[in-house]
Each structure stands twice: as structure tokens, then as C-alpha cells.
Amino acid sequence: MRMKTPLRVAAAAASFALLVTACGGGSETETDASNTDSTSDPNAPSGGTYSVNLTEPSYLAPFANCYESECSKVLDLVNDPLVSVNVETGELVYDGLLASVEPNDDQSVWTITIKEGRTFQNGEPVTADGFIRTWNYTANPKNEQATAGFMSHIEGASEGNQMSGLKKIDDLTFEVTLTSPFSQFPLTLSYGNAWHPLAEACFDDIQACNEKPIGTGPYMMEGKWNHDQGITLTKWADYQGDQEAQADTIQFKMFADAVSAFRAWQGGTLDLLDNVDPTIYGEAVQQAGDRILTEESTTLTYMGFPVQTAPYDSKKYRQGFSMAFDRQSIIDGVLNGQAVPATDIVPPAFAGHRDSACNYCQLDVDRAKELFQAGGGSSDETIEIFFNAGAGHEGWTEAIGNQLKNNLGVDFKLRATEWAQYLEILDAGDFTGPFRLGWLQDYPSMENYVRPLVSTNGDSNYSNYSNPEVDQNLKKGDQAQTQEEAIEFYQAADDAALEDMPILPLWFGIDNIIWSDNLSNINYSVESGGAQLNKVIVQ
């Protein structure tokens, strides 16, 4: 799961606690929503300098240690992608370092070819040896890389040294043998931080590379990382790839939170605010006028259940719980309208999503009572709702609690803890009621929602839910010969989980970007959940 700092992938709620009662993507990897006032040619480099907000990243190198949105904003410019993905079709787009990714007959062995003439920003060539060296480093548990899990499909990844599944063919070609067929393997390569090769110079001095990464992309670091202050990127003059680079310089300015960044934008010291905090959305709309871009994001907010503990071990109980509150009224009343009710685990932007996949995500009080009671629910119980404090979740969790109280007769108690402690509670399974979490894809595949959240060994299956039908259909999707066939099996797995409701899809977020009048050509990226910073034109 890619973490979205500082809200950790959750759609933030308004800070006020409004009590709500019962009542009754783009052609490739982005959605193009340019500033229509601009008359500039978006394909002609604009030059100039602009500033954009950032929260202090955790790491910049090794790249495989970047598993959050903040470091990704920087590295997506410093590094070329390996490949991109057409979000609507799931097809690979070879606009990065790789020339081809070709499977054998059963998709258990993949041959990867690197484009000729590509180099790092220090002049080192990009080679098969560099990829193999980096992937072995990432997989080695001694190095504790945040994205090491991406390597788990490769044969020998668990050995902790040199993976037997990596074989050099020539300087620009290598072979990857997986432990089992995996149709989504090439899509995983679009999350470049996990897979991008490191320059040999970085292995000689990892700390120096963290302070000033050596990439392959259209921008490079100017000076070192000025911690808690800023990061400056400038165009790399020798860049040979396909990515745009409009502005000469991009200045990342560090802010502790999105509200502080908005105040800087108000004061004219910040040019672009990437993702407006929902709590000040109304103020932002009023001041930005037509200089605001609003797009549905792929961030899923959901509630999970301790499915091994009564009464939450009853799927009827869970189904009734989900039908006892109105998602839309909470979005309107607490979230300032900045979310879209979820009718699936998979977001609308991705192939395989269905608008009516969930049969238990609509308010129906009579049906909710019937199912809740049939599953062992009682008006005598008190439901404890767990969530992480300080991230704006108090208002909407209380709103859900009040609707449950009105519609099912239960009482409720909110259990808020700080993020670090909250993770400990989830890891230990020390929760006695529904818990809040969120998910943002690593790569644009519905498999990357279903498997982590509801498969038996899913990385974020904190409910400890297990269903052989889910696991078997995921395996069949992995072995499918086409994306269309894979999607059919992944949908079957999705359907089985949505019938059992170990997690309740709540809503998908909405992202808002605002900018100053000296900028144009503002585009939204579905994959990154923010502005396409390399395409911004300085007027």
C-alpha cells in the first residue's frame, strides 16, 4: 500500500462533528483537465520556475524505500518510469526505460528488454546488471526495503541474497522467473520506486544518494535535500526519454499540513497546492475561482471487522451493519461533498469496476434490521468504532455511529488512537469492533485492491478474513492469458468478498488542485493522485 502522507491514504473528513441521522480517468495514465484559459502550446517547453507543496518525505533513496506519496512526487520527476499503464484498458505503455516485457506461454517467465542508450544522470549506462543488482538488494531482508514485497513473486526472493529467478541474457536484456504464473506482473512495474535501478555510485554511498538521488528522469536535484525546508529540481539537459519537462525549475516547499500550505498559497508564496484539505474546501473554491481542478481519486476509505469474533463473525450481521447508514448523507453533511459513495472495492477509474457490485452498500433500514438481528445483533450492545486520531475522522465516524444508533437501536463508542499506536492495534488484532482504514493502489489493477484487502494472506487483511472462493479466483486471474479474462476472475473474487462483507466500502475520495494565475496546463494523474508536475506551464 502506498501511504499518502500525512493522512495515510484516508479521505479526510471535516473537523466538525455534524450528527447525521437516517433519511430514507483519461486515455492513458491521466485525466487531462488543463486550464482552459491558457493559450500556450502544451508541447512547447515553457521554462520558468514554480513552487508546489510537499510534506517532508521519509526517504528518497534507495528508491525501493519510497512507499508513500511524498517521496513519490519527487522521484516521479527524478526517475523515468519503467513503463506506464493505460488505466482504462490495463495495457502497457512503453514510455519509460523498458522497450518490452514479454511472457512465456504460461506467464511464469518474463523477458525484459531495456531501451538502448539510456543513462543515469551521472553518466552511468542503464543495464541489465544494474536492474539485477538493485532487485537483489531490494529483496534482501537485511536491507529492510519498504517495497521488498514486490519482489515476492520472483523465484528465490525468500533466500535473502541472489534471486535464482533473475538471469542476464545480454547487457540490455534479462529474464525474470516467477514462483507461479502472474498475469499482472508487467503492471506492477509501473510502480517505479520498487523496481527502478540504482546507479552503481549509489551502492557505494547510499546516504549520499538519499540526500541527492541519481535518477534517469527529466529533472535532477539541484543541491542536496534541505530537510524540512525544501527540495529543488532542475531540468536534466541530457535527458533522452519521452516524459515532458515544461518548467526549468520546480521548487518543493515543505509544510506540516495541507492547511498551512493553503495559507501560503493565499499569501502568494506558493504557486500550486496539490490536494486541498477538505476542511477548507469552501474557502479554496471561493478564492481560486476557475483555477481549481477537481477529480475523483482512487483512494478507498473502508471499515473492516474482526471477523473471527462474535457477533462480527456473522456475515448477516456485517451486511445489516453496512445497510444501516447512508453514505451519501455523511459525505454531504460531514465531508463537504468531497467523496463519492463506494459501490465496489475497486475504484471507477480502473478496468473491472462495477457501479452495482455491492448489494449491501445502500441504506435500507428495514432490511438492515432484519439482517442485523438474524446475525446475532442486539439493541443492547455497544459498538466500538476504531480509527486513527488527528486525521479528521472524528466527524464521519460519529455520524455513522449516530445512524447505527437511530436505525438499529445500538449504542456506540469512538476509540481514537494516534497513528503509530493504531498500527500496533491493527497488527496485533487488538480491536473489538469495526476499524477505519484506506487504500491507494500501487499499480492500476483491480487485483491490487482485492488481493491485499480480502485474500487469505493479503498484506492489509487486518480482518483476518479467509474465503477459498476469493483465493481460488485470484489465482485463476493470475494465470489468465489476457487482461479481459483476468478481470473476470478478479471480479468473481471481488463478488465473493462483497457478499461476505469482511470490509465495508465507504467512499472514494476527491482531489482538488488549485494554482496561481501564472500557471496553466494543470493535469491530474489517476495513478499518483495529484498534479502532473512535469506538465505545468509557467506563463
Sequence and secondary structure as in RCSB ss.txt:
>XXXX:A:sequence
MRMKTPLRVAAAAASFALLVTACGGGSETETDASNTDSTSDPNAPSGGTYSVNLTEPSYLAPFANCYESECSKVL
DLVNDPLVSVNVETGELVYDGLLASVEPNDDQSVWTITIKEGRTFQNGEPVTADGFIRTWNYTANPKNEQATAGF
MSHIEGASEGNQMSGLKKIDDLTFEVTLTSPFSQFPLTLSYGNAWHPLAEACFDDIQACNEKPIGTGPYMMEGKW
NHDQGITLTKWADYQGDQEAQADTIQFKMFADAVSAFRAWQGGTLDLLDNVDPTIYGEAVQQAGDRILTEESTTL
TYMGFPVQTAPYDSKKYRQGFSMAFDRQSIIDGVLNGQAVPATDIVPPAFAGHRDSACNYCQLDVDRAKELFQAG
GGSSDETIEIFFNAGAGHEGWTEAIGNQLKNNLGVDFKLRATEWAQYLEILDAGDFTGPFRLGWLQDYPSMENYV
RPLVSTNGDSNYSNYSNPEVDQNLKKGDQAQTQEEAIEFYQAADDAALEDMPILPLWFGIDNIIWSDNLSNINYS
VESGGAQLNKVIVQ
>XXXX:A:secstr
  B TTTTT     SS          SSSEE    TT  S TTS    EEEEEE   S SSSGGG  BHHHHHHH
HHHS  S EE TTT  EE  SSEEEEEE TTSSEEEEEE TT B TTS B  HHHHHHHHHHHH GGG  TTGGG
GGGBTTGGGSSS TTEEEEETTEEEEEBSS  TTHHHHTTSHHHH    HHHHH HHHHHHS   SSSEEESS  
BTTTEEEEEE TT  SS    SSEEEEEE SSHHHHHHHHHTTS SEEES  GGGHHHHHHHHTT EEEEEEEEE
EEEE  TTSTTTT HHHHHHHHTTS HHHHHHHTSTT EEE SSSS TTSTT  TT  SSSS  HHHHHHHHHHT
T  TT EEEEEEETTSS HHHHHHHHHHHHHHH  EEEEEEE HHHHHHHHHHT  SS EEEEE  SSS THHHH
HHHHSTT TT TT    HHHHHHHHHHHH SSHHHHHHHHHHHHHHHHHH SEEEEEEEEEEEEE TTEE   EE
TTTTEE GGG EE 
